[in-house]
Amino acid sequence: MMAINSSAHHDDIADIGVGLNQATVAFPADEPLHLDSGKTLGPFTIAYNTYGSLNAAKTNAILICHALTGDQHVANRHPLTEKVGWWSELVGPGKPIDTDRYFVICPNILGGCLGSTGPASINPETGAPYGLKFPVITIGDMVAAQHRLIDHLGIYQLFAVLGGSMGGMQVLEWASRYKDRVFAALPIATAAWHSSQNIAFHEVGRQAVMADPNWQRGDYHAHGVVPRNGLAVARMAAHITYLSEDALHEKFGRNLQNRSDLTFTFDADFQVESYLRHQGSTFVDRFDPNSYLYITRAMDYFDLAAENGDVLANAFRGTRTRFCVVSFTSDWLYPTRESREIVQALNAVAANVSFVEIESNAGHDAFLLDEPEFFATIRGFIESCAAKRGLPTLDQED
């Protein structure tokens, strides 16, 4: 029998959405997850948040898949940072993902470090954290674990699955692997495979973590240390890729940080240096370094075409899912051409697909920001799909 732990949180919800429930579900050792590597993982736990209420027919569920450094706290105040949820502008009462009308589910991915089983979890065979004994996982493994969760919740077909960046990879995997389980899919600022450039950036980050003396070959828990400096550098390097040159120039330019003259030292003379150091130092307080290695590796391995005879269209053959693919003009990490490749593959199998390129100078992170055209796109697509699915729409409520 699987073990379930659930707790409702109703404090300080005026700005974060109504109906938050934080829960975990533990799948026992005799129900292991069969991984793409050929190994098995069991027991394993998935932590997840839900918002809103599931209707009687269980047809109003929306699954949100988080990105590399995200987690399940999509629309509530984060328990570690106390910041509002990473998509709280998009998810909540009356917002494009309306928690007054939809049952929103956001799980912490397999391999994560906010309650789901990952390298910091206890290995039942040793009684110590897995560390590098944790099996290497894939985007497909993350989605297979989510599939178990959705089955556990008694939901057959998800009304919609959406996510940006690595979350978008999960959306594509869901739409390919479990075609009948997804009514609508929104892959945002993502790609069907990880480019060599992105693999290269990830390798720099991993090497920064592993070069930190405190990494201890992944066994830092046993030594009572954390490779903070290495993880901070990895975060700094990655964060540069999330922004555009225009956004960096507009935000910082060559402005000095709390000084009027250069110090002629290696202190953070420039505002952009101080900003990156802050991003690095705050990240290490909420993220496990080994999880960073495993999750970036899963992204590098992602190649939906390779999984389908090197023809991306094969991944979607026979689909009845309705798609809306979204990209941003200044996103050089997952440029628009990679979204167009997804759209072309969907067109090749006569799938129902819309495509929107949003004008923005914010770079890859635009999908996390208050972008009115993006929000209007999400709202419009969700409303259109609700009408097709027979769910209440705003027009009907008015």
Order of alpha helices (4+ residues) and beta strands (2+ residues): beta-beta-beta-beta-beta-beta-beta-beta-beta-beta-beta-alpha-beta-alpha-beta-alpha-alpha-alpha-alpha-alpha-alpha-beta-alpha-beta-alpha-alpha
